[in-house]
Amino acid sequence: MSVKRHNPQPLTEARLEELALAYVARFATTQGKLRDYLQRKLRERGWGEEQAPDLGRLIARYVELGYVDDAGWARMKAGSLLRRGYGARRVGEALGHAGLDEDLREEVRPDEAAERGAALVLARRRRFGPFAMETPDRPTREKQMAAMLRAGHRMEVARRILEADDVESAEQWVESAREDY
C-alpha cells in the first residue's frame, strides 16, 4: 500500500488570508498568537523573512473588523483560569505566553477578592485545608501549600485558606475581600 503524500497548496497572499480567517473563525485568539500561527505557516512553505507578506497589515485589518480582540480574549482567559482555581501569577503567565503586553495584563489582573475566591475554588476542588476529609499531617500540608503556590497563589492567600478552621470561616474571609471592593 502506498502512502499518499499531502503536498500543501502554494501559499499566496490570498491563501494566507484564507488561513488567517479560518484560524480566527475557529479560535478566540490574540494578535500575537495569530502572528505566530501565520509565521509558522510561512516557514512551513519555505518563505524567507525577506519575501514574506506584511502580516502586520493583515492582523491590523482583523483587529479593525473585530475578529481579533486582545482585551476581550484577556478578560475571557483570566476569568476562565480564576474559575478553575488558578492564582494571579499563573493568569499573568498565561496572558504573557499569548503575546499580550504588560499594560493589558495589568488591566485584567485579578483583584484581591477574585484572587481569594480562586484559592477557595482550588482548595475545594482538591480537598485542601477545611475541605479535607481528615486533618492533614505536616508533609501533606506542605504538599498542599506547594500545589497552591504552583497554581499561582500568593503565600499569604494560600496559608490563610489552608489554615482555616472550617469551610464557613474560609468563605467569610473570601467574602470580606468582596465587601472591601
Buried (B, 14 or more C-beta within 10 A) or exposed (E): EEEEEEEEEEBEEEBBBEBBEEBBEEEEBBBBBBBBBBBEBBEEBEBEEEEBBEBEEBBEEBBEEEBBBBEEBBBEBBBEBBEEBBBBBBBBBBBEEBBBBEEBBEBBBBEBBBBBBBBBBBBBEBEBBBBBEEEBEEEEBEEBBEBBBEBBBBEEBBBBBBEBEEBEEBBEBBBEBEEEE
